[in-house]
Structures are given as C-alpha cells and as structure tokens.
Amino acid sequence: MTPGPMRGDYRLGFDRFNGFSRISFADCAHAMLAMLEGDCWLHRAPIVQY
C-alpha cells in the first residue's frame, strides 16, 4: 500500500496476488468500507489491487 489519492478504480476479488500490485491507502479503505455495506464478503478475504 502506498500514499496517494483515491482513484476509485481497483479490482476486488480472488485474483492471484502478483506481488507487484500497489494500491493507495485511500482506495484500500474505500474498498473495505464498501464491503461493509453487504454480506457477500462475509467470512471471506478478497484481494484489493489495481
């Protein structure tokens, strides 16, 4: 994770993490808060990346 503005354009799912992906703290926080709005991610650990 890196400092930076929220772009709002990221992938959320179970794609394989490649180790080279970066995401801003703002976009990660946005994704995490969005996951709280429903229960489809309950008991799951998705990957958030660009």
C-alpha distance matrix in Angstrom:
0.0 3.8 7.0 9.3 11.8 12.1 13.6 14.6 14.7 12.7 14.1 14.6 16.8 17.7 17.1 16.6 13.1 13.6 11.1 10.7 8.8 5.6 5.0 5.4 5.8 9.3 9.4 8.0 10.6 13.1 13.0 13.5 16.3 17.8 18.2 20.3 22.8 24.3 24.9 24.0 20.8 22.8 22.7 20.1 16.6 15.2 12.2 10.1 9.3 10.8
3.8 0.0 3.8 6.3 9.6 11.0 12.7 14.6 15.0 13.8 16.0 17.1 19.7 20.9 20.0 19.6 16.2 16.1 13.5 12.2 10.4 6.8 6.1 4.7 6.0 8.9 9.9 9.8 11.9 14.0 14.8 15.7 17.9 19.5 20.5 22.5 24.7 26.6 27.6 26.8 23.8 25.9 26.1 23.6 20.1 18.6 15.5 12.9 11.5 12.0
7.0 3.8 0.0 3.8 7.2 9.5 11.9 14.3 15.5 15.1 17.9 19.0 22.0 23.6 22.9 22.9 19.6 19.7 17.3 15.7 13.8 10.0 8.4 5.4 5.9 7.7 9.9 10.7 11.8 13.7 15.4 16.3 17.8 19.6 21.2 22.8 24.8 27.1 28.5 28.1 25.4 27.4 27.9 25.7 22.5 20.9 18.2 15.2 14.0 14.1
9.3 6.3 3.8 0.0 3.8 6.7 8.8 11.7 13.1 13.6 16.8 18.4 21.7 23.8 23.0 23.5 20.5 20.5 18.7 16.7 14.2 10.6 8.5 5.3 7.0 6.9 8.7 10.8 11.9 12.7 14.8 16.5 17.5 18.8 20.9 22.6 24.1 26.5 28.4 27.8 25.5 27.8 28.8 26.5 23.4 21.4 18.7 15.3 13.9 13.0
11.8 9.6 7.2 3.8 0.0 3.8 6.2 9.2 11.2 12.6 16.2 17.8 21.4 23.9 23.4 24.4 21.9 22.2 20.9 18.9 16.0 12.6 9.9 6.8 8.1 6.2 7.6 10.7 11.2 11.0 13.6 15.7 16.1 16.9 19.5 21.2 22.1 24.8 27.0 26.6 24.7 27.2 28.6 26.4 23.8 21.5 19.2 15.5 14.4 13.2
12.1 11.0 9.5 6.7 3.8 0.0 3.8 5.6 8.3 9.8 13.4 14.8 18.5 21.4 21.1 22.7 20.5 21.4 20.5 18.9 15.5 12.6 9.2 6.8 8.0 4.9 5.0 8.6 9.1 7.9 10.3 12.9 13.1 13.5 16.2 18.1 18.7 21.3 23.6 23.2 21.5 24.1 25.8 23.7 21.3 18.9 16.9 13.2 12.6 11.6
13.6 12.7 11.9 8.8 6.2 3.8 0.0 3.8 5.3 7.8 11.6 13.8 17.5 20.4 19.8 21.5 19.7 20.3 20.1 18.1 14.7 12.4 9.5 8.5 10.6 8.2 6.5 10.2 11.6 9.7 11.1 14.4 14.9 14.3 17.0 19.4 19.6 21.7 24.1 23.1 21.7 24.8 26.5 24.0 21.8 18.9 16.7 12.9 11.7 9.7
14.6 14.6 14.3 11.7 9.2 5.6 3.8 0.0 3.8 6.3 9.6 11.3 15.0 18.3 18.1 20.4 19.1 20.3 20.5 19.1 15.4 13.6 10.5 10.0 11.4 8.8 6.1 9.3 10.4 7.6 8.5 12.1 12.3 11.1 13.8 16.3 16.2 18.2 20.6 19.6 18.6 21.7 23.8 21.4 19.5 16.6 15.0 11.4 11.0 9.7
14.7 15.0 15.5 13.1 11.2 8.3 5.3 3.8 0.0 3.8 7.1 9.8 13.3 16.3 15.6 17.9 16.9 17.8 18.5 16.9 13.3 12.3 9.9 10.8 13.0 11.2 7.9 10.5 12.7 10.3 9.9 13.7 14.7 13.0 15.0 18.1 18.1 19.4 21.4 19.7 18.7 22.1 23.9 21.1 19.1 15.7 13.8 10.4 9.2 7.0
12.7 13.8 15.1 13.6 12.6 9.8 7.8 6.3 3.8 0.0 3.8 6.6 10.0 12.8 12.1 14.3 13.3 14.5 15.4 14.3 10.6 10.1 8.0 9.9 12.0 11.2 7.4 8.7 11.6 10.0 8.4 11.9 13.8 12.3 13.4 16.8 17.4 18.2 19.6 17.7 16.2 19.6 21.0 17.9 15.7 12.3 10.1 6.8 5.6 4.5
14.1 16.0 17.9 16.8 16.2 13.4 11.6 9.6 7.1 3.8 0.0 3.8 6.5 9.3 8.6 11.3 11.1 12.9 14.5 14.1 10.6 11.3 9.9 12.5 14.2 14.0 10.2 10.2 13.2 11.9 9.2 12.1 14.5 12.6 12.7 16.4 17.1 17.2 18.0 15.5 14.0 17.6 18.7 15.4 13.4 9.7 7.8 5.7 5.3 5.6
14.6 17.1 19.0 18.4 17.8 14.8 13.8 11.3 9.8 6.6 3.8 0.0 3.8 7.2 8.1 11.0 11.1 13.9 15.3 15.8 12.5 13.1 11.4 13.7 14.5 14.3 10.8 9.7 12.2 11.1 7.6 9.8 12.4 10.5 9.7 13.5 14.4 14.1 14.6 12.1 10.3 13.9 15.0 11.8 10.1 6.4 5.7 4.7 6.8 8.7
16.8 19.7 22.0 21.7 21.4 18.5 17.5 15.0 13.3 10.0 6.5 3.8 0.0 3.7 5.8 9.0 10.2 13.4 15.4 16.5 13.8 15.1 14.1 16.8 17.4 17.7 14.3 12.7 15.1 14.4 10.7 12.0 14.8 12.9 11.1 14.7 15.8 14.6 14.2 11.1 9.3 12.8 13.3 9.8 8.5 4.9 5.4 6.8 8.9 11.2
17.7 20.9 23.6 23.8 23.9 21.4 20.4 18.3 16.3 12.8 9.3 7.2 3.7 0.0 3.8 6.4 8.4 11.8 14.1 15.9 13.9 15.8 15.6 18.7 19.3 20.2 17.0 15.0 17.6 17.5 13.8 14.6 17.7 16.2 14.0 17.3 18.8 17.3 16.1 13.0 10.9 13.8 13.3 9.5 8.1 5.3 5.8 8.6 10.3 12.9
17.1 20.0 22.9 23.0 23.4 21.1 19.8 18.1 15.6 12.1 8.6 8.1 5.8 3.8 0.0 3.7 6.3 8.9 11.8 13.2 11.6 14.2 14.7 18.1 19.4 20.5 17.2 15.6 18.8 18.6 15.2 16.6 19.8 18.4 16.7 20.2 21.6 20.4 19.6 16.4 14.5 17.5 17.0 13.2 11.3 8.3 6.9 9.0 9.1 11.1
16.6 19.6 22.9 23.5 24.4 22.7 21.5 20.4 17.9 14.3 11.3 11.0 9.0 6.4 3.7 0.0 3.8 6.2 9.2 11.3 10.6 13.7 15.0 18.6 20.0 21.7 18.7 16.9 20.2 20.6 17.4 18.5 22.0 21.0 19.2 22.6 24.4 23.3 22.3 19.3 16.9 19.5 18.4 14.7 12.3 10.0 8.1 10.5 10.1 12.3
13.1 16.2 19.6 20.5 21.9 20.5 19.7 19.1 16.9 13.3 11.1 11.1 10.2 8.4 6.3 3.8 0.0 3.8 5.8 8.2 7.5 10.4 12.1 15.7 17.1 19.2 16.6 14.6 18.1 19.1 16.3 17.2 20.8 20.4 19.0 22.2 24.3 23.8 23.0 20.5 17.7 20.2 19.0 15.4 12.3 10.2 7.2 9.0 8.2 10.6
13.6 16.1 19.7 20.5 22.2 21.4 20.3 20.3 17.8 14.5 12.9 13.9 13.4 11.8 8.9 6.2 3.8 0.0 3.8 5.5 6.4 10.0 12.6 16.3 18.2 20.5 18.0 16.6 20.3 21.2 18.8 20.1 23.6 23.3 22.2 25.5 27.5 27.2 26.6 24.0 21.3 23.9 22.8 19.2 16.0 13.9 10.7 11.6 9.6 10.9
11.1 13.5 17.3 18.7 20.9 20.5 20.1 20.5 18.5 15.4 14.5 15.3 15.4 14.1 11.8 9.2 5.8 3.8 0.0 3.8 5.7 8.3 11.4 14.7 16.4 19.1 17.3 15.7 19.3 20.8 18.9 19.8 23.4 23.6 22.7 25.7 28.1 28.1 27.7 25.5 22.4 24.7 23.5 20.1 16.6 14.9 11.5 12.0 10.0 11.6
10.7 12.2 15.7 16.7 18.9 18.9 18.1 19.1 16.9 14.3 14.1 15.8 16.5 15.9 13.2 11.3 8.2 5.5 3.8 0.0 3.8 6.5 10.1 13.3 15.8 18.2 16.5 15.7 19.3 20.5 19.0 20.5 23.8 23.9 23.6 26.7 28.8 29.2 29.2 27.0 24.1 26.7 26.0 22.5 19.0 16.8 13.1 12.6 9.7 10.0
8.8 10.4 13.8 14.2 16.0 15.5 14.7 15.4 13.3 10.6 10.6 12.5 13.8 13.9 11.6 10.6 7.5 6.4 5.7 3.8 0.0 3.8 6.8 10.4 13.0 15.0 12.9 12.3 16.1 16.9 15.4 17.2 20.4 20.3 20.2 23.4 25.3 25.8 26.1 24.0 21.3 24.1 23.8 20.3 16.9 14.3 10.5 9.3 6.0 6.4
5.6 6.8 10.0 10.6 12.6 12.6 12.4 13.6 12.3 10.1 11.3 13.1 15.1 15.8 14.2 13.7 10.4 10.0 8.3 6.5 3.8 0.0 3.7 6.9 9.6 11.8 10.3 10.0 13.6 14.7 14.0 15.7 18.6 19.0 19.4 22.3 24.2 25.3 25.9 24.3 21.5 24.1 24.1 20.9 17.5 15.1 11.4 9.2 6.4 6.6
5.0 6.1 8.4 8.5 9.9 9.2 9.5 10.5 9.9 8.0 9.9 11.4 14.1 15.6 14.7 15.0 12.1 12.6 11.4 10.1 6.8 3.7 0.0 3.8 6.6 8.2 6.6 6.6 10.1 11.1 10.7 12.6 15.2 15.7 16.5 19.2 21.0 22.4 23.4 22.1 19.4 22.1 22.5 19.6 16.4 14.0 10.7 7.6 5.7 6.2
5.4 4.7 5.4 5.3 6.8 6.8 8.5 10.0 10.8 9.9 12.5 13.7 16.8 18.7 18.1 18.6 15.7 16.3 14.7 13.3 10.4 6.9 3.8 0.0 3.8 5.2 5.3 6.3 8.6 9.8 10.8 12.4 14.3 15.4 16.8 19.0 20.8 22.8 24.2 23.4 20.8 23.2 23.9 21.4 18.3 16.2 13.5 10.2 9.1 9.3
5.8 6.0 5.9 7.0 8.1 8.0 10.6 11.4 13.0 12.0 14.2 14.5 17.4 19.3 19.4 20.0 17.1 18.2 16.4 15.8 13.0 9.6 6.6 3.8 0.0 3.8 5.6 5.1 6.1 8.5 9.9 10.5 12.2 14.1 15.4 17.0 19.2 21.4 22.7 22.5 19.7 21.6 22.3 20.3 17.3 15.9 13.7 10.8 11.0 12.1
9.3 8.9 7.7 6.9 6.2 4.9 8.2 8.8 11.2 11.2 14.0 14.3 17.7 20.2 20.5 21.7 19.2 20.5 19.1 18.2 15.0 11.8 8.2 5.2 3.8 0.0 3.8 5.5 5.2 6.1 8.7 9.9 10.6 12.2 14.3 15.8 17.3 19.9 21.8 21.8 19.5 21.6 22.9 21.1 18.5 16.8 15.0 11.7 12.0 12.5
9.4 9.9 9.9 8.7 7.6 5.0 6.5 6.1 7.9 7.4 10.2 10.8 14.3 17.0 17.2 18.7 16.6 18.0 17.3 16.5 12.9 10.3 6.6 5.3 5.6 3.8 0.0 3.8 5.4 4.9 6.2 8.6 9.9 10.4 12.4 14.6 15.9 18.0 19.8 19.2 17.1 19.7 21.1 18.8 16.4 14.1 12.2 8.6 8.9 9.3
8.0 9.8 10.7 10.8 10.7 8.6 10.2 9.3 10.5 8.7 10.2 9.7 12.7 15.0 15.6 16.9 14.6 16.6 15.7 15.7 12.3 10.0 6.6 6.3 5.1 5.5 3.8 0.0 3.8 5.4 5.2 6.2 8.7 9.9 10.7 12.9 15.0 16.8 18.0 17.5 14.8 17.0 18.0 15.8 13.1 11.4 9.7 6.6 8.1 10.1
10.6 11.9 11.8 11.9 11.2 9.1 11.6 10.4 12.7 11.6 13.2 12.2 15.1 17.6 18.8 20.2 18.1 20.3 19.3 19.3 16.1 13.6 10.1 8.6 6.1 5.2 5.4 3.8 0.0 3.8 5.4 5.0 6.1 8.5 9.9 11.0 13.2 15.6 17.2 17.5 15.0 16.7 18.1 16.6 14.4 13.3 12.6 9.9 11.9 13.6
13.1 14.0 13.7 12.7 11.0 7.9 9.7 7.6 10.3 10.0 11.9 11.1 14.4 17.5 18.6 20.6 19.1 21.2 20.8 20.5 16.9 14.7 11.1 9.8 8.5 6.1 4.9 5.4 3.8 0.0 3.8 5.5 5.3 6.1 8.7 10.2 11.3 13.9 16.1 16.2 14.5 16.7 18.7 17.1 15.5 13.7 13.2 10.2 12.0 13.1
13.0 14.8 15.4 14.8 13.6 10.3 11.1 8.5 9.9 8.4 9.2 7.6 10.7 13.8 15.2 17.4 16.3 18.8 18.9 19.0 15.4 14.0 10.7 10.8 9.9 8.7 6.2 5.2 5.4 3.8 0.0 3.8 5.5 5.1 6.3 9.0 10.4 12.0 13.7 13.2 11.2 13.8 15.7 13.8 12.1 10.1 9.9 7.3 9.8 11.6
13.5 15.7 16.3 16.5 15.7 12.9 14.4 12.1 13.7 11.9 12.1 9.8 12.0 14.6 16.6 18.5 17.2 20.1 19.8 20.5 17.2 15.7 12.6 12.4 10.5 9.9 8.6 6.2 5.0 5.5 3.8 0.0 3.8 5.4 5.2 6.8 9.4 11.1 12.3 12.6 10.0 11.7 13.4 12.1 10.6 9.8 10.4 8.8 12.0 14.5
16.3 17.9 17.8 17.5 16.1 13.1 14.9 12.3 14.7 13.8 14.5 12.4 14.8 17.7 19.8 22.0 20.8 23.6 23.4 23.8 20.4 18.6 15.2 14.3 12.2 10.6 9.9 8.7 6.1 5.3 5.5 3.8 0.0 3.8 5.4 5.3 7.2 10.0 12.0 13.1 11.5 12.8 15.2 14.6 13.8 13.1 14.0 12.2 15.1 17.0
17.8 19.5 19.6 18.8 16.9 13.5 14.3 11.1 13.0 12.3 12.6 10.5 12.9 16.2 18.4 21.0 20.4 23.3 23.6 23.9 20.3 19.0 15.7 15.4 14.1 12.2 10.4 9.9 8.5 6.1 5.1 5.4 3.8 0.0 3.8 5.4 5.5 7.9 10.5 10.9 10.1 12.2 15.1 14.1 13.8 12.4 13.5 11.7 14.5 16.1
18.2 20.5 21.2 20.9 19.5 16.2 17.0 13.8 15.0 13.4 12.7 9.7 11.1 14.0 16.7 19.2 19.0 22.2 22.7 23.6 20.2 19.4 16.5 16.8 15.4 14.3 12.4 10.7 9.9 8.7 6.3 5.2 5.4 3.8 0.0 3.8 5.5 6.1 7.5 7.9 6.4 8.5 11.3 10.4 10.6 9.8 11.8 11.1 14.5 16.7
20.3 22.5 22.8 22.6 21.2 18.1 19.4 16.3 18.1 16.8 16.4 13.5 14.7 17.3 20.2 22.6 22.2 25.5 25.7 26.7 23.4 22.3 19.2 19.0 17.0 15.8 14.6 12.9 11.0 10.2 9.0 6.8 5.3 5.4 3.8 0.0 3.8 5.6 7.2 9.2 8.2 8.7 11.8 12.1 12.7 12.8 15.0 14.4 17.8 20.1
22.8 24.7 24.8 24.1 22.1 18.7 19.6 16.2 18.1 17.4 17.1 14.4 15.8 18.8 21.6 24.4 24.3 27.5 28.1 28.8 25.3 24.2 21.0 20.8 19.2 17.3 15.9 15.0 13.2 11.3 10.4 9.4 7.2 5.5 5.5 3.8 0.0 3.8 7.1 9.2 9.7 10.6 14.1 14.4 15.4 15.0 17.2 16.3 19.4 21.2
24.3 26.6 27.1 26.5 24.8 21.3 21.7 18.2 19.4 18.2 17.2 14.1 14.6 17.3 20.4 23.3 23.8 27.2 28.1 29.2 25.8 25.3 22.4 22.8 21.4 19.9 18.0 16.8 15.6 13.9 12.0 11.1 10.0 7.9 6.1 5.6 3.8 0.0 3.8 5.8 7.4 8.2 12.0 12.5 14.3 14.0 16.8 16.6 19.9 21.9
24.9 27.6 28.5 28.4 27.0 23.6 24.1 20.6 21.4 19.6 18.0 14.6 14.2 16.1 19.6 22.3 23.0 26.6 27.7 29.2 26.1 25.9 23.4 24.2 22.7 21.8 19.8 18.0 17.2 16.1 13.7 12.3 12.0 10.5 7.5 7.2 7.1 3.8 0.0 3.8 5.4 5.1 8.9 9.9 12.4 12.9 16.2 16.9 20.5 22.9
24.0 26.8 28.1 27.8 26.6 23.2 23.1 19.6 19.7 17.7 15.5 12.1 11.1 13.0 16.4 19.3 20.5 24.0 25.5 27.0 24.0 24.3 22.1 23.4 22.5 21.8 19.2 17.5 17.5 16.2 13.2 12.6 13.1 10.9 7.9 9.2 9.2 5.8 3.8 0.0 3.8 5.6 8.8 8.5 11.0 10.7 14.1 15.1 18.4 20.7
20.8 23.8 25.4 25.5 24.7 21.5 21.7 18.6 18.7 16.2 14.0 10.3 9.3 10.9 14.5 16.9 17.7 21.3 22.4 24.1 21.3 21.5 19.4 20.8 19.7 19.5 17.1 14.8 15.0 14.5 11.2 10.0 11.5 10.1 6.4 8.2 9.7 7.4 5.4 3.8 0.0 3.8 6.3 5.3 7.3 7.5 11.0 12.4 15.9 18.7
22.8 25.9 27.4 27.8 27.2 24.1 24.8 21.7 22.1 19.6 17.6 13.9 12.8 13.8 17.5 19.5 20.2 23.9 24.7 26.7 24.1 24.1 22.1 23.2 21.6 21.6 19.7 17.0 16.7 16.7 13.8 11.7 12.8 12.2 8.5 8.7 10.6 8.2 5.1 5.6 3.8 0.0 3.8 5.4 8.4 10.1 13.7 15.3 19.0 22.0
22.7 26.1 27.9 28.8 28.6 25.8 26.5 23.8 23.9 21.0 18.7 15.0 13.3 13.3 17.0 18.4 19.0 22.8 23.5 26.0 23.8 24.1 22.5 23.9 22.3 22.9 21.1 18.0 18.1 18.7 15.7 13.4 15.2 15.1 11.3 11.8 14.1 12.0 8.9 8.8 6.3 3.8 0.0 3.8 7.0 9.8 13.4 15.7 19.4 22.7
20.1 23.6 25.7 26.5 26.4 23.7 24.0 21.4 21.1 17.9 15.4 11.8 9.8 9.5 13.2 14.7 15.4 19.2 20.1 22.5 20.3 20.9 19.6 21.4 20.3 21.1 18.8 15.8 16.6 17.1 13.8 12.1 14.6 14.1 10.4 12.1 14.4 12.5 9.9 8.5 5.3 5.4 3.8 0.0 3.8 6.2 9.9 12.5 16.0 19.3
16.6 20.1 22.5 23.4 23.8 21.3 21.8 19.5 19.1 15.7 13.4 10.1 8.5 8.1 11.3 12.3 12.3 16.0 16.6 19.0 16.9 17.5 16.4 18.3 17.3 18.5 16.4 13.1 14.4 15.5 12.1 10.6 13.8 13.8 10.6 12.7 15.4 14.3 12.4 11.0 7.3 8.4 7.0 3.8 0.0 3.8 6.7 9.6 13.0 16.5
15.2 18.6 20.9 21.4 21.5 18.9 18.9 16.6 15.7 12.3 9.7 6.4 4.9 5.3 8.3 10.0 10.2 13.9 14.9 16.8 14.3 15.1 14.0 16.2 15.9 16.8 14.1 11.4 13.3 13.7 10.1 9.8 13.1 12.4 9.8 12.8 15.0 14.0 12.9 10.7 7.5 10.1 9.8 6.2 3.8 0.0 3.8 6.6 9.8 13.2
12.2 15.5 18.2 18.7 19.2 16.9 16.7 15.0 13.8 10.1 7.8 5.7 5.4 5.8 6.9 8.1 7.2 10.7 11.5 13.1 10.5 11.4 10.7 13.5 13.7 15.0 12.2 9.7 12.6 13.2 9.9 10.4 14.0 13.5 11.8 15.0 17.2 16.8 16.2 14.1 11.0 13.7 13.4 9.9 6.7 3.8 0.0 3.8 6.4 10.0
10.1 12.9 15.2 15.3 15.5 13.2 12.9 11.4 10.4 6.8 5.7 4.7 6.8 8.6 9.0 10.5 9.0 11.6 12.0 12.6 9.3 9.2 7.6 10.2 10.8 11.7 8.6 6.6 9.9 10.2 7.3 8.8 12.2 11.7 11.1 14.4 16.3 16.6 16.9 15.1 12.4 15.3 15.7 12.5 9.6 6.6 3.8 0.0 3.8 7.2
9.3 11.5 14.0 13.9 14.4 12.6 11.7 11.0 9.2 5.6 5.3 6.8 8.9 10.3 9.1 10.1 8.2 9.6 10.0 9.7 6.0 6.4 5.7 9.1 11.0 12.0 8.9 8.1 11.9 12.0 9.8 12.0 15.1 14.5 14.5 17.8 19.4 19.9 20.5 18.4 15.9 19.0 19.4 16.0 13.0 9.8 6.4 3.8 0.0 3.8
10.8 12.0 14.1 13.0 13.2 11.6 9.7 9.7 7.0 4.5 5.6 8.7 11.2 12.9 11.1 12.3 10.6 10.9 11.6 10.0 6.4 6.6 6.2 9.3 12.1 12.5 9.3 10.1 13.6 13.1 11.6 14.5 17.0 16.1 16.7 20.1 21.2 21.9 22.9 20.7 18.7 22.0 22.7 19.3 16.5 13.2 10.0 7.2 3.8 0.0
